[in-house]
Amino acid sequence: MSSLRKRHALQLFDGLPDRYDRVGAVMSFGQDPRWRHALVEFIGPREGSSILDVATGTGMVAFALAARGAEVVGLDQSEAMLARARARLRRTPELADRLSFVLGEAEALPYEDGTFDALTFTYLLRYVDEPATTVRELARVVKPGGRIAMVEFGVPADRALRALWRIHTRAGLPLLGRAISRDWYDVGRFLGPSIEFFHAAEPDLPGLWRAAGIGQAQQRNLSFGAGILVTGVRNGTATG
Ligand SMILES: C[S@@+](CC[C@H](N)C(=O)[O-])C[C@H]1O[C@@H](n2cnc3c(N)ncnc32)[C@H](O)[C@@H]1O
């Protein structure tokens, strides 16, 4: 029996794929491409390295990693989002031999321990019931010594900026959403409270990562804290 949070996440992303890439960028103040870029730079994809991108959505991170030569699997629990990613892959045949998309859940990955050289996930943890358990599961499928990185929305620490951020998330985003569709209106209303609730519940993401077996865990604030990049390395000795 799936939880309310899980059902909400599944329903939420059913109606979004069509305009997801463009509207998503606006919702992050246009900063989200920079945040993804910082994540890809940390991972440093190489020819032939295998990378799992969890909660891949329409595959934006997965495409960026594959474009740099890596062999990438994008995994998501939403068929609708994956359909969009696969449609884009059909229009990008040069990546077809090193990029694939699979239906699956972050909480129970269909892979053996240490399958991938690296792992990425963006905007996932607000949608799972148990972030600590989920991060442990994500780390499990990475080879010892492999890099792990996530991007998430943050809340600016500076008081004045935080006040502006609240206006943007509480008034601007719902208005923007309403101008697009009923589904985006729901996202616009949901996003701000969801971000604040998540960070209040999980104030120490690097600590959570360390407890999940990920070393060198660090958090970097991006765009005055409106975005965060968390990076680390799977504990254990690299074997290859
Ligand atoms: C906000 S979108 C982000 C998509 C993509 N990572 C990006 O940066 O554009 C969140 C994605 O997480 C997926 N998702 C949420 N919970 C998940 C879970 N437990 N397992 C797998 N995917 C999940 C949703 O289906 C959705 O595609």
The ligand as a Tripos MOL2 file, in Angstrom:
@<TRIPOS>MOLECULE
LIG
   27    29     1     0     0
SMALL
NO_CHARGES

@<TRIPOS>ATOM
      1 C1         10.6360   17.6490   -9.9660 C.3       1 LIG1
      2 S1         10.8430   16.2160  -10.9550 S.3       1 LIG1
      3 C2         12.5750   16.2760  -11.3210 C.3       1 LIG1
      4 C3         12.9240   15.5820  -12.5830 C.3       1 LIG1
      5 C4         14.3940   15.6800  -12.9750 C.3       1 LIG1
      6 N1         15.2390   15.0940  -11.9660 N.3       1 LIG1
      7 C5         14.7910   17.1060  -13.2410 C.2       1 LIG1
      8 O1         15.6970   17.5970  -12.5760 O.co2     1 LIG1
      9 O2         14.2110   17.7130  -14.1250 O.co2     1 LIG1
     10 C6         10.7980   14.9290   -9.7600 C.3       1 LIG1
     11 C7         10.7950   13.5600  -10.3910 C.3       1 LIG1
     12 O3         10.9760   12.6020   -9.3540 O.3       1 LIG1
     13 C8         10.2040   11.4780   -9.6780 C.3       1 LIG1
     14 N2         10.0320   10.7280   -8.4280 N.ar      1 LIG1
     15 C9          9.4600   11.1420   -7.2900 C.ar      1 LIG1
     16 N3          9.5460   10.1920   -6.3430 N.ar      1 LIG1
     17 C10        10.2180    9.1520   -6.9000 C.ar      1 LIG1
     18 C11        10.6160    7.8670   -6.4180 C.ar      1 LIG1
     19 N4         10.3500    7.5060   -5.1870 N.pl3     1 LIG1
     20 N5         11.2910    7.0450   -7.2550 N.ar      1 LIG1
     21 C12        11.5530    7.4200   -8.5390 C.ar      1 LIG1
     22 N6         11.1880    8.6250   -9.0560 N.ar      1 LIG1
     23 C13        10.5210    9.4730   -8.2420 C.ar      1 LIG1
     24 C14         8.9310   12.0550  -10.2530 C.3       1 LIG1
     25 O4          8.2000   11.1060  -10.9940 O.3       1 LIG1
     26 C15         9.4880   13.1900  -11.0960 C.3       1 LIG1
     27 O5          9.7710   12.7900  -12.4090 O.3       1 LIG1
@<TRIPOS>BOND
     1     1     2 1
     2     2     3 1
     3     2    10 1
     4     3     4 1
     5     4     5 1
     6     5     6 1
     7     5     7 1
     8     7     8 2
     9     7     9 1
    10    10    11 1
    11    11    12 1
    12    11    26 1
    13    12    13 1
    14    13    14 1
    15    13    24 1
    16    14    15 ar
    17    14    23 ar
    18    15    16 ar
    19    16    17 ar
    20    17    18 ar
    21    17    23 ar
    22    18    19 1
    23    18    20 ar
    24    20    21 ar
    25    21    22 ar
    26    22    23 ar
    27    24    25 1
    28    24    26 1
    29    26    27 1
@<TRIPOS>SUBSTRUCTURE
     1 LIG1         1 GROUP 0 **** ****
